C-alpha cells in the first residue's frame, strides 16, 4: 500500500513537472521569436492549451498527444499574433511536446525503478 501511495504522489509530481517543462519551452519559443510583452502570461496560456491537448491526446491511445498537443500549440499561437509561419508553429509545437513528454517519461520510469515498481 505504501508503494502505491508513493507512486501516486510521484505521478502527480511528474504531471507538475510535465506542465513546467511545456511552460519553459513555450516561454523560450516566445522569447526566441521576439515576443517582449507579457511573455510569462502568454507562455502560461500557450502552455495550458498545449498541456490540455497533450492530456486529452494521452487518453486517446498515447499517439493522440503528438497530434492534439502541437495542434493546440498552433491554434493558441495563432491567437497571439506571433509572426511565425504555420509550418514552423506546428513543428515547434511538436518539438515542445516530444521534448517535454520524453524528459518526463524518462524521469518517471527512473522513479518507478527506484521504488521497485518497474
Secondary structure, 3 states (H helix, E strand, C coil): CHHHHHHHHHHHHHHHHHHHHHHHHHHHHHHHCCCCCCHHHHHHHHHHHHHHHHHHHHHCCHHHHHHHHHHHHHHHHHHCCCCCCHHHHHHHHHHHHHHHHHHHHHHHHHHHHHCCCC
